[in-house]
Amino acid sequence: MHRNIAAAAAGQEMAVALIDLDGFKTVNDLYGHGVGDRLIKEIAQILRQLCGNDAATYRLGGDEFAVSMVGPLAGTLLEGICRGLIETLSQPVALDDRRIPIGASVGLARCPAGATLESSELLRRADVAMYVSKRDGKMRCTWFKDEFDRSLEALRDLDNDLRAALLHEEFRVHYQPLVDSRTRHIVAVEALLRWQRPDGRDLGPDVFIPVAEESGLINAIGAWVLRRACTDALRWGIKLSVNISAAQLRNPEFPFQLGQILEETGFPPERLELEITETCLVLDPLVAERSLDLVRGLGVDVVLDDFGTGYASIGFLRQFRFEKLKLDRSLVVDSAVDESLRAMMLSSISMARALKMRVTAEGVETEDQAAMVRSAGCDHIQGWLFFAPMPAGEVAQHLTAEVPQGGTAKAEPGRKVA
């Protein structure tokens, strides 16, 4: 690309797209670099066909491509080309007898007619927009906006703060008990990460975990949570549930790190449950299945979290062989007022029973909801009706007593605990 876009475009609009393939590393891991190279060539050919003589294509290296276009409506036309590529890649790419799933995240940037913008800056903007596409779910096109730069700077600051928080032990783990639906005794606790920042501001995991996943810091944070939770829960004699992110599950070292933590802490693997969401499995199902097989080999159970918010089918559940389902709070709460959702909840529990899975209802906030999920056949109940998340030092005092009718914690409707 020419250094000065305005000069190159001769006063016309110019647009640039940066394309990064989604899941290409998995292709290399599963099929080898030879197949990966052939896939790159096949996608390059698809891109050239979509562009024709209207746009110039470039391979920037690895699994990244760039496309540039000059002329009236260059941005609109280039976006159409990129959406055509995403639509094409919505179906697996055929290579001999293989059908290989692959996706693409696209960032777009433009230099309006008459404006001056160096090509390096235009490409940088497209790159920033591409990462926004990845963060927002992949397989999409995103146009650069000025606020992306401000957001990027804030994310970099947050990443630096996260590294300092891990170094200075600013993280804390709280625990929310799960109650047996029949005996009303605590049978497990779920570990929930909290960040107590030096400035007094509390940030929830929904804010800082995606940043940690993006930077790769999630592996260190996740290992810290596992080690801390196993150490805390060792003396309680009940099950411990810990949430695992998609990035951790994709890390080939994770099962071995887990085994090392269990050995170091002495925590019995049969008392540990790893909670994963459907998203963890859909992104890289083959890699996830391989990791989960190693995890189960250690004697650790696997739980599907947030069930009822995605598209998990019976085939999906059989493929991954979960030991437990956790019904999402939204399904529990809405089932109390919606007959169709109540029927869906009942069928989900029946399906879990047929597949020999236990069932937990989370987000229970009222005695009516508790009675409903209890009569529906849920094994465990979790929610503010019974207990709020609490520090490790407060758990032991609740373990021997039966939870009274109405619970011990004041419910806060709609409040998320994780």
MIVEX-795851 format. One line per 2 residues: number of its first residue (from 1); their letters; for each residue x, y, z of C-alpha. Coordinates in nm, 4 decimals. Each point is the difference from the previous one (the first is absolute). Layout:
NUM	A	X:Y:Z; ...
! end
This chain:
1	MH	0.0000:0.0000:0.0000; 0.1176:0.3505:-0.0719
3	RN	0.1182:0.2121:0.2924; -0.2446:0.2832:-0.0601
5	IA	-0.3545:-0.1183:-0.0592; -0.1297:0.3312:-0.1327
7	AA	0.2686:0.0086:-0.2660; -0.0570:-0.3630:-0.0893
9	AA	-0.3720:0.0454:-0.0226; 0.0351:0.3172:-0.2083
11	GQ	-0.2616:0.1742:0.2092; -0.2372:-0.2964:0.0116
13	EM	-0.1279:-0.1960:0.2952; 0.2147:-0.2933:0.1075
15	AV	-0.0951:-0.2855:0.2326; 0.2052:-0.2777:0.1555
17	AL	-0.1111:-0.3260:0.1585; 0.2118:-0.2119:0.2330
19	ID	-0.1120:-0.3635:0.0166; 0.1105:-0.2444:0.2690
21	LD	-0.1078:-0.3641:-0.0133; -0.1827:-0.1390:0.3040
23	GF	0.1121:-0.3400:0.1217; 0.3004:-0.0385:-0.2318
25	KT	0.2320:-0.1091:0.2827; -0.2366:-0.2864:0.0731
27	VN	0.0208:-0.1112:-0.3641; 0.3802:-0.0132:0.0237
29	DL	-0.0178:-0.1862:0.3311; -0.2488:-0.2595:-0.1229
31	YG	0.1007:-0.0527:-0.3634; 0.3595:0.1230:-0.0191
33	HG	0.1628:0.2986:-0.1694; -0.0240:-0.1576:-0.3451
35	VG	-0.3785:0.0065:0.0109; 0.0137:0.3468:0.1558
37	DR	0.2074:0.1303:-0.2926; -0.2439:-0.1487:-0.2505
39	LI	-0.2908:0.1593:0.1868; 0.1705:0.3411:-0.0174
41	KE	0.0394:-0.0393:-0.3784; -0.3628:-0.1050:-0.0388
43	IA	-0.1261:0.3009:0.1964; 0.2310:0.2304:-0.1975
45	QI	-0.1587:-0.1341:-0.3179; -0.3501:0.0564:0.1393
47	LR	0.0973:0.3571:0.0903; 0.1445:0.0703:-0.3442
49	QL	-0.3187:-0.1259:-0.1640; -0.2127:0.2236:0.2208
51	CG	0.2179:0.3036:-0.0753; 0.0332:-0.0568:-0.3750
53	ND	0.1634:0.3024:-0.1607; -0.1633:0.2463:0.2384
55	AA	0.2277:-0.0371:0.3027; 0.3623:-0.0914:0.0754
57	TY	0.0734:-0.2911:0.2351; 0.3069:-0.0557:0.2178
59	RL	0.1156:-0.2700:0.2376; 0.1628:0.1649:0.2984
61	GG	0.1380:-0.3201:0.1459; -0.1313:-0.2854:0.2115
63	DE	-0.3783:-0.0058:-0.0274; -0.0477:0.3729:-0.0707
65	FA	-0.1090:0.1585:-0.3278; -0.0596:0.3578:-0.1098
67	VS	-0.2214:0.1364:-0.2763; 0.0064:0.3574:-0.1328
69	MV	-0.2389:0.1797:-0.2311; 0.0032:0.3471:-0.1581
71	GP	-0.2835:0.1955:-0.1564; -0.3552:0.1174:0.0577
73	LA	-0.1800:-0.2108:0.2633; 0.3241:-0.1883:0.0687
75	GT	-0.0965:-0.0591:0.3621; -0.3473:-0.1323:-0.0806
77	LL	0.1287:-0.2304:-0.2727; 0.2862:-0.1300:0.2137
79	EG	-0.2354:-0.0763:0.2868; -0.2128:-0.2014:-0.2423
81	IC	0.3035:-0.2036:-0.1046; 0.0899:-0.0723:0.3611
83	RG	-0.3529:-0.1016:0.0898; 0.0072:-0.2315:-0.3005
85	LI	0.3134:-0.1637:0.1396; -0.1599:-0.0460:0.3426
87	ET	-0.3099:-0.1517:-0.1617; 0.2176:-0.2385:-0.2032
89	LS	0.1931:-0.1059:0.3103; -0.3213:-0.0665:0.1919
91	QP	0.0274:-0.3419:-0.1662; 0.3077:-0.2220:0.0487
93	VA	0.2679:0.0240:-0.2691; 0.0431:-0.3225:-0.2015
95	LD	0.3563:-0.1330:-0.0308; 0.0065:-0.3466:-0.1586
97	DR	-0.2117:-0.2186:0.2309; 0.0111:0.2496:0.2859
99	RI	-0.2491:0.2734:0.0786; 0.1828:0.2510:0.2178
101	PI	-0.1908:0.2596:0.2063; 0.1645:0.3420:-0.0074
103	GA	-0.1229:0.3549:0.0540; 0.1154:0.3567:-0.0487
105	SV	-0.0040:0.3228:0.2019; 0.0201:0.3195:-0.2059
107	GL	0.0994:0.3565:0.0853; -0.0731:0.2829:-0.2439
109	AR	0.1374:0.3546:-0.0264; -0.0407:0.2706:-0.2618
111	CP	0.1666:0.3204:-0.1154; -0.2682:0.2343:-0.1438
113	AG	0.0536:0.1678:-0.3350; 0.2263:0.3037:0.0353
115	AT	0.1334:-0.0998:0.3431; 0.3615:-0.0910:0.0761
117	LE	0.0852:-0.3117:0.1950; 0.3126:-0.2119:-0.0088
119	SS	-0.0480:-0.3633:-0.0937; 0.1603:-0.1186:0.3253
121	EL	-0.2624:0.1914:0.2011; -0.2841:-0.1296:-0.2179
123	LR	0.1194:-0.3562:0.0479; 0.0398:0.0574:0.3752
125	RA	-0.3585:0.1172:0.0241; -0.1202:-0.3045:-0.1915
127	DV	0.2011:-0.2172:0.2385; -0.1610:0.1623:0.3054
129	AM	-0.3457:-0.0513:-0.1527; 0.0840:-0.3637:-0.0755
131	YV	0.0739:-0.0685:0.3665; -0.3340:0.1564:0.0906
133	SK	-0.1618:-0.2522:-0.2370; 0.1777:-0.2815:0.1824
135	RD	-0.1025:0.1262:0.3437; -0.3610:0.0405:-0.1106
137	GK	-0.0332:-0.3624:-0.1068; 0.2020:-0.0468:-0.3221
139	MR	-0.1373:-0.0657:-0.3517; -0.0952:0.3669:-0.0473
141	CT	0.1110:0.3283:-0.1575; 0.0692:0.3104:0.2089
143	WF	0.0773:0.3539:-0.1191; 0.2616:0.1948:0.1935
145	KD	-0.1291:0.2723:0.2342; 0.2031:0.2599:0.1886
147	EF	-0.1283:-0.1323:0.3331; 0.1694:-0.3333:-0.0740
149	DR	0.3367:0.1663:0.0633; -0.1194:0.1361:0.3333
151	SL	-0.1426:-0.3382:0.0883; 0.3242:-0.1712:-0.1030
153	EA	0.2008:0.2302:0.2253; -0.2341:-0.0739:0.2900
155	LR	0.0332:-0.3740:-0.0646; 0.3794:0.0286:0.0039
157	DL	-0.0161:0.1835:0.3305; -0.2334:-0.2671:0.1383
159	DN	0.2350:-0.2739:-0.1190; 0.2897:0.1659:0.1816
161	DL	-0.2154:0.0315:0.3124; -0.0904:-0.3696:-0.0208
163	RA	0.3661:-0.0996:-0.0128; 0.0689:0.2152:0.3059
165	AL	-0.3046:-0.1473:0.1770; 0.1286:-0.3529:-0.0509
167	LH	0.3474:0.0986:0.1182; -0.1267:0.1806:0.3110
169	EE	-0.2740:-0.2541:0.0836; -0.2938:0.2383:-0.0373
171	FR	-0.2348:-0.2806:-0.1090; -0.2302:-0.1744:0.2459
173	VH	-0.2146:-0.3119:-0.0345; -0.3491:-0.0074:0.1506
175	YQ	-0.2180:-0.3084:0.0180; -0.3724:-0.0455:-0.0600
177	PL	-0.1448:-0.3219:0.1450; -0.2184:-0.2489:-0.1877
179	VD	-0.2754:-0.1565:0.2111; -0.1369:-0.3529:-0.0328
181	SR	-0.3610:0.0419:-0.1096; -0.1227:-0.2735:0.2363
183	TR	0.2171:0.0175:0.3129; 0.0570:0.3773:-0.0201
185	HI	0.3640:-0.0497:0.0971; 0.2962:0.1555:-0.1814
187	VA	0.1557:-0.2534:-0.2364; 0.2316:0.2203:-0.2081
189	VE	0.1321:0.3522:-0.0480; 0.0715:0.1931:-0.3177
191	AL	0.3176:0.2108:-0.0075; -0.0608:0.3565:-0.1194
193	LR	0.2874:0.2364:-0.0775; 0.0039:0.3521:0.1454
195	WQ	0.2448:0.2822:-0.0675; 0.0550:0.2471:0.2831
197	RP	0.1788:0.2864:-0.1767; 0.2262:0.2361:0.1980
199	DG	-0.2099:0.2980:-0.1166; -0.3059:-0.1489:0.1686
201	RD	-0.1851:-0.0788:-0.3226; -0.1304:-0.3553:-0.0379
203	LG	0.0002:-0.1437:-0.3507; -0.2054:-0.3074:-0.0793
205	PD	0.1410:-0.3014:-0.1859; -0.2221:0.0852:-0.2981
207	VF	0.2178:0.3118:-0.0467; 0.3525:-0.1234:0.0624
209	IP	-0.0117:-0.3686:-0.1031; -0.0420:0.0793:-0.3752
211	VA	0.3054:0.2286:0.0249; 0.1974:-0.2749:0.1717
213	EE	-0.1051:-0.2455:-0.2722; 0.1105:0.2397:-0.2723
215	SG	0.3451:0.0482:0.1536; 0.0529:-0.3612:0.1028
217	LI	0.0141:0.0968:0.3680; -0.3075:-0.2163:0.0611
219	NA	0.2216:-0.3086:0.0266; 0.1931:0.1433:0.2963
221	IG	-0.3147:0.1407:0.1652; -0.1880:-0.3257:-0.0543
223	AW	0.2814:-0.2042:0.1531; 0.0066:0.2353:0.3005
225	VL	-0.3775:-0.0397:0.0516; 0.0211:-0.3788:-0.0213
227	RR	0.2886:-0.0172:0.2478; -0.1659:0.2448:0.2430
229	AC	-0.3402:-0.1718:-0.0175; 0.1429:-0.3508:0.0416
231	TD	0.2015:0.1183:0.3008; -0.3032:0.1687:0.1601
233	AL	-0.2464:-0.2833:-0.0675; 0.2295:-0.2839:0.1069
235	RW	-0.1259:0.0074:0.3608; -0.3719:0.0314:-0.0792
237	GI	-0.0594:-0.3558:-0.1213; -0.2461:0.1055:-0.2737
239	KL	0.0184:0.0458:-0.3762; 0.1641:0.3051:-0.1565
241	SV	-0.1037:0.1550:-0.3335; 0.2386:0.2257:-0.1929
243	NI	-0.0804:0.1808:-0.3254; 0.2367:-0.0584:-0.2924
245	SA	0.0208:0.2399:-0.2954; 0.0206:-0.0892:-0.3684
247	AQ	0.3591:0.1251:-0.0145; 0.1035:-0.2304:0.2840
249	LR	-0.1649:-0.2973:-0.1675; 0.1854:0.0750:-0.3248
251	NP	0.3321:0.0080:0.1845; 0.1608:-0.3440:-0.0563
253	EF	0.1848:0.0346:0.3310; -0.3175:0.0472:0.2050
255	PF	-0.0693:-0.3678:0.0889; 0.3589:-0.0417:0.1160
257	QL	-0.0159:0.3218:0.2062; -0.3208:-0.1304:0.1579
259	GQ	0.1649:-0.3293:0.0900; 0.2928:0.1840:0.1559
261	IL	-0.2312:0.2231:0.2085; -0.1947:-0.3020:0.1268
263	EE	0.3257:-0.1674:0.0993; 0.1416:0.3117:0.1679
265	TG	-0.3139:0.0794:0.2000; -0.1013:-0.3588:0.0753
267	FP	-0.3560:0.0759:-0.1102; -0.1914:-0.3197:-0.0931
269	PE	-0.0781:0.0141:-0.3746; -0.3371:-0.1698:0.0509
271	RL	-0.1108:0.3062:0.2007; 0.0841:0.2473:-0.2780
273	EL	-0.2399:0.1126:-0.2734; 0.1061:0.2197:-0.2911
275	EI	-0.2801:0.2183:-0.1371; 0.0176:0.0896:-0.3687
277	TE	-0.2421:0.1791:-0.2293; -0.1221:-0.1142:-0.3377
279	TC	0.2116:0.2731:-0.1644; 0.3160:-0.1690:0.1285
281	LV	-0.0891:-0.3097:-0.1980; -0.1465:0.1483:-0.3171
283	LD	0.3098:0.2079:-0.0812; 0.2411:-0.2967:-0.0126
285	PL	-0.1988:-0.3208:0.0590; 0.2781:-0.2459:-0.0861
287	VA	0.2585:0.1752:0.2173; -0.2544:0.0336:0.2824
289	ER	-0.0945:-0.3680:-0.0165; 0.3655:-0.1018:0.0151
291	SL	0.0623:0.2230:0.3046; -0.3134:-0.1225:0.1774
293	DL	0.1019:-0.3628:-0.0518; 0.3282:0.0759:0.1788
295	VR	-0.1858:0.1847:0.2771; -0.2325:-0.2960:0.0557
297	GL	0.3029:-0.2261:0.0044; 0.1027:0.1823:0.3175
299	GV	-0.3347:-0.0892:0.1592; -0.1479:0.3531:-0.0297
301	DV	-0.3662:0.0532:-0.0998; -0.1072:0.2375:-0.2785
303	VL	-0.3131:0.2170:0.0291; -0.1809:0.1875:-0.2794
305	DD	-0.0763:0.3472:0.1382; -0.2707:0.2462:-0.1109
307	FG	-0.2139:-0.2713:-0.1627; -0.3076:0.1485:-0.1664
309	TG	0.1755:0.3028:-0.1521; 0.1596:-0.1730:-0.3018
311	YA	-0.0774:-0.2680:-0.2534; 0.1277:-0.3202:0.1642
313	SI	-0.1660:-0.3056:-0.1550; -0.0266:-0.3567:0.1248
315	GF	0.2815:-0.0946:-0.2377; 0.2106:0.2820:0.1407
317	LR	-0.0603:-0.1168:0.3565; 0.0785:-0.3623:-0.0860
319	QF	0.3199:0.0980:-0.1815; 0.1465:0.1784:0.3026
321	RF	-0.1453:-0.2285:0.2701; -0.0594:0.2553:0.2730
323	EK	-0.0463:-0.1175:0.3560; -0.2335:0.2886:0.0821
325	LK	-0.2119:0.2752:-0.1582; -0.0496:0.3395:0.1610
327	LD	-0.3271:0.1609:-0.1036; 0.0591:0.3688:-0.0683
329	RS	-0.1574:0.2539:0.2307; -0.2087:0.1484:-0.2848
331	LV	-0.1620:-0.3372:-0.0696; -0.0820:-0.0513:0.3685
333	VD	-0.1386:0.3499:0.0576; -0.2027:0.0187:-0.3227
335	SA	-0.1401:-0.3527:0.0431; -0.1908:0.1250:0.3023
337	VD	-0.2142:0.2242:-0.2223; 0.0217:-0.1634:-0.3460
339	ES	-0.1598:-0.3410:-0.0581; 0.2010:-0.0696:-0.3175
341	LR	0.3296:0.0674:0.1766; -0.1110:-0.2148:0.2913
343	AM	-0.0629:-0.2833:-0.2452; 0.3467:0.0591:-0.1459
345	ML	0.1528:-0.0168:0.3476; -0.1836:-0.3241:0.0799
347	SS	0.1076:-0.1588:-0.3282; 0.3597:0.1097:0.0625
349	IS	-0.0035:-0.1701:0.3401; -0.1529:-0.3162:-0.1494
351	MA	0.2660:-0.0027:-0.2709; 0.2737:0.0402:0.2594
353	RA	-0.1435:-0.2892:0.1990; -0.0044:-0.2209:-0.3116
355	LK	0.3670:0.0840:-0.0569; 0.0782:-0.0713:0.3666
357	MR	0.0896:0.3611:0.0805; -0.0699:0.1843:0.3223
359	VT	-0.1781:0.3371:-0.0189; 0.0572:0.3266:0.1875
361	AE	-0.2365:0.2978:-0.0171; 0.1909:0.3265:0.0444
363	GV	-0.1263:0.3493:0.0667; -0.2844:-0.1106:0.2297
365	ET	-0.1252:0.3085:0.1837; -0.3451:-0.0888:0.1379
367	ED	-0.1520:-0.2908:0.1893; -0.2489:-0.0507:-0.2861
369	QA	0.2892:-0.0459:-0.2442; 0.1669:-0.2413:0.2406
371	AM	-0.3188:-0.2045:0.0340; -0.0394:-0.0076:-0.3786
373	VR	0.3510:-0.1273:-0.0779; -0.0173:-0.2433:0.2921
375	SA	-0.3227:-0.1548:-0.1282; 0.1446:-0.0028:-0.3542
377	GC	0.2773:-0.2297:0.1198; 0.3083:0.2206:0.0398
379	DH	0.2653:-0.1518:0.2246; 0.1560:0.3246:0.1213
381	IQ	-0.1160:0.3586:0.0408; 0.2235:0.3069:-0.0068
383	GW	-0.0997:0.3608:0.0485; -0.0493:0.3007:0.2221
385	LF	-0.3042:-0.1585:0.1629; 0.2377:-0.2223:0.1947
387	FA	0.3484:0.1535:-0.0070; 0.1851:0.2982:-0.1429
389	PM	0.3618:-0.0504:-0.1077; 0.2184:0.0150:0.3095
391	PA	0.3694:0.0077:0.0948; 0.1677:-0.3326:0.0722
393	GE	0.0021:0.0682:0.3746; -0.3812:0.0029:0.0177
395	VA	-0.0713:-0.3303:-0.1762; 0.0750:-0.2494:0.2789
397	QH	-0.2636:0.1372:0.2415; -0.2791:-0.0858:-0.2477
399	LT	0.1034:-0.3553:-0.0895; -0.1649:-0.2051:0.2752
401	AE	-0.3339:0.1754:0.0364; -0.3077:-0.0525:-0.2151
403	VP	-0.0879:0.3145:-0.1964; -0.3241:0.1360:0.1519
405	QG	-0.3135:0.0596:-0.2031; 0.0460:0.3282:-0.1837
407	GT	0.3790:-0.0286:0.0024; 0.2640:0.2052:0.1774
409	AK	0.0812:0.2707:-0.2540; -0.2153:0.2939:-0.0925
411	AE	-0.0804:-0.0454:-0.3669; 0.0883:0.2777:-0.2386
413	PG	-0.2137:-0.0637:-0.3115; 0.1877:0.0315:-0.3245
415	RK	0.3425:0.0258:0.1608; 0.2709:-0.2034:-0.1688
417	VA	0.2304:-0.1818:0.2375; 0.2796:-0.0849:-0.2439
! end
